Amino acid sequence: MIVPGALVPYQRCSAGATSDEVTAMPLAPSSFGTNTIADYRFAQNVALTTVTLPKATGGLAPPAYSLAKTTGSPAVPPGLTFTASSRQLSGTPTTLQTATEYTYTVTDSSTPANTATLTFDIAVEPESMPSLGAVTDRSFYQGSAIADVVLPAATGGNAPLIYTLAKTTATQSAAEYTYTTPPTPPTPALTGGRRSRRP
């Protein structure tokens, strides 16, 4: 028999139970299952694409999520914000840091609470500027097909690089074109993640 008002870490009743007889069944503990989080490399002073961390299963609802530096502080790199309700990491990192481990935790509402965690690294690196080599001037004949022209690849920069080609000045008779590649933030390092663990 369940005492009215008592907090019991169960949420399912057995089939065939009556209003006077309820058989409580154990609740599955909080877990991230086989989910992992890849290590991330972000560029200093470059807004990152919002990162959504995995959702846990099991446990007594509602769950609470947190993200913190495994050892020490601050909880997240300066300039970044973790929003627990959406499980999202966003912002613009402002301070350089080497790869540092962070712990992502879910805590359920049972008493005592049970938790599950994932760990991953975050590094903040200087923004890398790409460099382009020289491009030879070319002349073409009006109305005549041309062979494909392959422009040089850039070196350096944070992948992926985006190339553009545009006319430098609209009024020049011998048109000059500017070939550029803007700096872009680094993609997450796909070095694998860490499996979840529960106390």
Secondary structure as UniProt FT lines:
FT   TURN            4..5
FT   STRAND          10..13
FT   TURN            15..16
FT   TURN            19..20
FT   STRAND          24..26
FT   TURN            33..34
FT   STRAND          40..43
FT   TURN            44..45
FT   STRAND          51..52
FT   STRAND          64..69
FT   TURN            78..79
FT   STRAND          80..83
FT   TURN            84..87
FT   STRAND          88..91
FT   STRAND          97..107
FT   STRAND          115..125
FT   TURN            142..143
FT   STRAND          164..167
FT   TURN            170..171
FT   STRAND          177..180
//
